[in-house]
Amino acid sequence: MKLKVNKDKCIGCGQCISICSDVFDFDDDNLAKVVTPLVSEDMVEDATTAKESCPTGAIEEE
């Protein structure tokens, strides 16, 4: 699974980071960023939950 954050949609709510901080973090603009673009098997469930929980749909699968 490979993820990215669409910066035009992200509002910086931090939901994804609270769910899966191994994959997501804040960037310098306080928007979410993916720190582990290629998600390992052991993090797929949490990363998927984070993706589905994004209120603006900013997390996209490549």
DSSP file (Angstrom, degrees, kcal/mol; ACC not computed):
  #  RESIDUE AA STRUCTURE BP1 BP2  ACC     N-H-->O    O-->H-N    N-H-->O    O-->H-N    TCO  KAPPA ALPHA  PHI   PSI    X-CA   Y-CA   Z-CA
    1    1 A M              0   0    0      0, 0.0    38,-2.6     0, 0.0     2,-0.5   0.000 360.0 360.0 360.0 130.3    0.0    0.0    0.0
    2    2 A K  B     -A   38   0A   0     36,-0.2    60,-2.8     2,-0.0     2,-0.3  -0.986 360.0-171.9-123.6 126.8    1.4    3.4   -1.0
    3    3 A L  E     -B   61   0B   0     34,-1.8     2,-0.3    -2,-0.5    58,-0.2  -0.794  10.8-179.2-119.5 157.5   -0.3    6.6    0.3
    4    4 A K  E     -B   60   0B   0     56,-2.3    56,-3.0    -2,-0.3     2,-0.5  -0.969  24.7-125.6-146.2 160.0    0.0   10.3   -0.2
    5    5 A V  E     -B   59   0B   0     -2,-0.3     2,-0.9    54,-0.2    54,-0.2  -0.942  17.3-137.5-110.1 125.3   -1.7   13.4    1.3
    6    6 A N    >>  -     0   0    0     52,-3.3     4,-1.7    -2,-0.5     3,-1.5  -0.729  13.8-160.3 -80.3 106.6   -3.4   15.8   -1.1
    7    7 A K  T 34 S+     0   0    0     -2,-0.9    -1,-0.2     1,-0.3    51,-0.1   0.731  86.8  63.0 -64.8 -23.2   -2.3   19.2    0.4
    8    8 A D  T 34 S+     0   0    0      1,-0.2    -1,-0.3    50,-0.1    -2,-0.0   0.747 112.9  35.3 -72.8 -22.3   -5.2   21.0   -1.3
    9    9 A K  T <4 S+     0   0    0     -3,-1.5    -2,-0.2    49,-0.1    49,-0.2   0.705  93.2 102.9-100.7 -25.5   -7.7   18.9    0.7
   10   10 A C     <  -     0   0    0     -4,-1.7    -5,-0.0    48,-0.2    44,-0.0  -0.363  41.4-177.5 -67.2 134.3   -5.9   18.6    4.0
   11   11 A I        -     0   0    0     -2,-0.1    -1,-0.1    20,-0.0    -4,-0.0   0.352  45.3-116.3-109.8   1.4   -7.1   20.9    6.8
   12   12 A G        +     0   0    0      1,-0.1    -2,-0.1    20,-0.0    14,-0.0   0.808  62.9 147.3  72.6  30.3   -4.5   19.7    9.4
   13   13 A C        -     0   0    0      1,-0.1    -1,-0.1    19,-0.0    18,-0.1   0.774  52.0-135.9 -72.0 -24.5   -7.0   18.2   11.8
   14   14 A G     >  +     0   0    0     11,-0.1     4,-2.3    16,-0.1     5,-0.2   0.525  63.2 130.0  85.4   5.2   -4.5   15.5   12.9
   15   15 A Q  H  > S+     0   0    0      1,-0.2     4,-1.5     2,-0.2     5,-0.2   0.925  74.6  48.7 -57.4 -46.5   -7.0   12.6   12.8
   16   16 A C  H  > S+     0   0    0      1,-0.2     4,-2.9     2,-0.2     8,-0.2   0.878 110.7  51.0 -63.4 -37.7   -4.7   10.5   10.7
   17   17 A I  H  4 S+     0   0    0      1,-0.2     4,-0.2     2,-0.2    -1,-0.2   0.889 108.1  51.3 -68.5 -39.4   -1.7   11.2   13.0
   18   18 A S  H  < S+     0   0    0     -4,-2.3    -1,-0.2     1,-0.2     3,-0.2   0.813 117.3  40.6 -68.1 -28.2   -3.6   10.3   16.1
   19   19 A I  H  < S+     0   0    0     -4,-1.5    -2,-0.2    -5,-0.2    -1,-0.2   0.864 135.2  11.3 -85.1 -39.6   -4.6    7.0   14.5
   20   20 A C    >X  +     0   0    0     -4,-2.9     4,-2.2    -5,-0.2     3,-1.5  -0.572  60.7 164.1-145.5  74.1   -1.3    6.1   12.8
   21   21 A S  T 34 S+     0   0    0      1,-0.3    -1,-0.1    -4,-0.2    -4,-0.1   0.620  74.6  69.7 -71.5 -11.8    1.6    8.2   13.8
   22   22 A D  T 34 S+     0   0    0      1,-0.1    -1,-0.3    -5,-0.1     3,-0.1   0.734 114.6  26.1 -73.8 -21.0    4.0    5.6   12.3
   23   23 A V  T <4 S+     0   0    0     -3,-1.5    12,-3.3    -7,-0.2    13,-1.1   0.732 122.1  48.1-110.0 -33.7    2.8    6.7    8.8
   24   24 A F  E  <  +C   34   0C   0     -4,-2.2     2,-0.3    10,-0.2    10,-0.2  -0.832  53.6 155.9-117.7 150.4    1.6   10.3    9.2
   25   25 A D  E     -C   33   0C   0      8,-2.0     8,-2.6    -2,-0.3     2,-0.3  -0.935  44.4 -87.2-154.3 172.5    3.0   13.4   10.8
   26   26 A F  E     -C   32   0C   0     -2,-0.3     6,-0.2     6,-0.2     2,-0.1  -0.657  36.3-145.7 -86.0 145.0    2.6   17.2   10.5
   27   27 A D    >   -     0   0    0      4,-3.0     3,-1.8    -2,-0.3     6,-0.1  -0.291  42.2 -81.6 -93.3-171.7    4.7   19.1    8.0
   28   28 A D  T 3  S+     0   0    0      1,-0.3    -2,-0.0     2,-0.1    -1,-0.0   0.692 131.6  53.9 -66.9 -18.6    6.0   22.7    8.5
   29   29 A D  T 3  S-     0   0    0      2,-0.2    -1,-0.3     3,-0.0     3,-0.1   0.249 118.9-109.7 -97.1  11.1    2.6   24.1    7.4
   30   30 A N  S <  S+     0   0    0     -3,-1.8     2,-0.3     1,-0.3    -2,-0.1   0.791  80.2 126.0  61.4  30.9    0.8   22.0   10.1
   31   31 A L        -     0   0    0    -18,-0.1    -4,-3.0     1,-0.1    -1,-0.3  -0.790  68.5 -92.1-108.6 159.6   -0.7   19.8    7.4
   32   32 A A  E     -C   26   0C   0     -2,-0.3     2,-0.3    -6,-0.2    -6,-0.2  -0.380  43.0-177.4 -71.3 148.5   -0.5   16.1    7.3
   33   33 A K  E     -C   25   0C   0     -8,-2.6    -8,-2.0    -2,-0.1     2,-0.6  -0.970  29.6-115.3-139.5 156.6    2.3   14.4    5.5
   34   34 A V  E     +C   24   0C   0     -2,-0.3   -10,-0.2   -10,-0.2   -29,-0.1  -0.834  26.1 179.6 -92.6 122.5    3.2   10.7    4.9
   35   35 A V  S    S+     0   0    0    -12,-3.3   -11,-0.2    -2,-0.6    -1,-0.1   0.610  82.1  40.2 -96.8 -15.2    6.5    9.8    6.5
   36   36 A T        +     0   0    0    -13,-1.1    -1,-0.2     1,-0.1   -33,-0.2  -0.736  68.8 179.9-131.4  82.6    6.3    6.2    5.3
   37   37 A P  S    S+     0   0    0      0, 0.0   -34,-1.8     0, 0.0     2,-0.9   0.853  75.7  54.8 -56.9 -38.7    5.0    6.3    1.8
   38   38 A L  B    S-A    2   0A   0    -36,-0.2     2,-0.3   -15,-0.0   -36,-0.2  -0.838  89.0-146.1 -99.1 103.6    5.2    2.5    1.3
   39   39 A V        -     0   0    0    -38,-2.6     5,-0.1    -2,-0.9   -16,-0.0  -0.515  12.0-129.3 -76.0 127.6    3.1    1.2    4.2
   40   40 A S    >>  -     0   0    0     -2,-0.3     3,-1.8     1,-0.1     4,-0.7  -0.312  25.7-105.1 -73.3 160.3    4.4   -2.1    5.7
   41   41 A E  G >4 S+     0   0    0      1,-0.3     3,-0.8     2,-0.2     4,-0.4   0.836 118.6  56.8 -55.2 -38.1    2.0   -5.1    6.2
   42   42 A D  G 34 S+     0   0    0      1,-0.2    -1,-0.3     2,-0.1     4,-0.2   0.632 111.7  42.5 -73.8 -11.7    1.9   -4.6    9.9
   43   43 A M  G <> S+     0   0    0     -3,-1.8     4,-2.6     2,-0.1    -1,-0.2   0.422  85.4  95.3-110.2  -1.2    0.7   -1.0    9.6
   44   44 A V  H <X S+     0   0    0     -3,-0.8     4,-2.5    -4,-0.7     5,-0.2   0.892  83.3  51.7 -60.3 -42.5   -1.9   -1.5    6.7
   45   45 A E  H  > S+     0   0    0     -4,-0.4     4,-2.1     2,-0.2    -1,-0.2   0.942 114.4  41.5 -62.5 -48.1   -4.9   -1.8    9.1
   46   46 A D  H  > S+     0   0    0     -4,-0.2     4,-2.4     2,-0.2    -1,-0.2   0.896 115.1  51.4 -66.7 -39.8   -4.1    1.4   11.0
   47   47 A A  H  X S+     0   0    0     -4,-2.6     4,-2.4     2,-0.2    -1,-0.2   0.884 110.2  49.4 -64.9 -38.1   -3.2    3.3    7.8
   48   48 A T  H  X S+     0   0    0     -4,-2.5     4,-2.6    -5,-0.2    -1,-0.2   0.904 110.2  50.6 -66.6 -41.7   -6.4    2.3    6.2
   49   49 A T  H  X S+     0   0    0     -4,-2.1     4,-1.5    -5,-0.2    -2,-0.2   0.914 111.3  48.9 -61.0 -42.7   -8.4    3.4    9.3
   50   50 A A  H  X S+     0   0    0     -4,-2.4     4,-0.7     2,-0.2    -2,-0.2   0.919 111.2  49.8 -62.7 -44.2   -6.6    6.7    9.2
   51   51 A K  H >< S+     0   0    0     -4,-2.4     3,-0.8     1,-0.2     8,-0.3   0.926 113.0  45.7 -59.7 -46.7   -7.4    7.1    5.4
   52   52 A E  H 3< S+     0   0    0     -4,-2.6    -1,-0.2     1,-0.2    -2,-0.2   0.732 110.3  55.4 -71.0 -22.4  -11.0    6.3    5.9
   53   53 A S  H 3< S+     0   0    0     -4,-1.5    -1,-0.2    -5,-0.2    -2,-0.2   0.552  75.1 116.7 -88.3  -8.7  -11.3    8.7    8.9
   54   54 A C    X<  -     0   0    0     -3,-0.8     3,-0.7    -4,-0.7    -3,-0.0  -0.460  59.1-149.2 -64.7 120.9  -10.0   11.7    7.1
   55   55 A P  T 3  S+     0   0    0      0, 0.0    -1,-0.2     0, 0.0   -45,-0.0   0.722  94.7  36.7 -67.7 -20.5  -12.9   14.2    7.1
   56   56 A T  T 3  S-     0   0    0     -3,-0.0    -2,-0.1     0, 0.0    -3,-0.0   0.431 106.3-118.3-110.5  -0.7  -11.8   15.7    3.8
   57   57 A G    <   +     0   0    0     -3,-0.7   -47,-0.1    -6,-0.1   -51,-0.1   0.821  64.5 144.7  69.0  30.3  -10.7   12.6    2.0
   58   58 A A        +     0   0    0    -49,-0.2   -52,-3.3   -53,-0.1     2,-0.6   0.703  44.0  85.5 -76.6 -19.8   -7.2   14.1    1.6
   59   59 A I  E     -B    5   0B   0     -8,-0.3     2,-0.4   -54,-0.2   -54,-0.2  -0.738  62.9-177.2 -88.5 122.8   -5.4   10.7    2.0
   60   60 A E  E     -B    4   0B   0    -56,-3.0   -56,-2.3    -2,-0.6     2,-0.4  -0.904  25.0-129.3-123.8 146.8   -5.1    9.0   -1.3
   61   61 A E  E      B    3   0B   0     -2,-0.4   -58,-0.2   -58,-0.2   -56,-0.0  -0.801 360.0 360.0 -93.4 134.0   -3.8    5.6   -2.3
   62   62 A E              0   0    0    -60,-2.8   -59,-0.1    -2,-0.4    -1,-0.1   0.438 360.0 360.0 -89.9 360.0   -1.3    5.7   -5.2
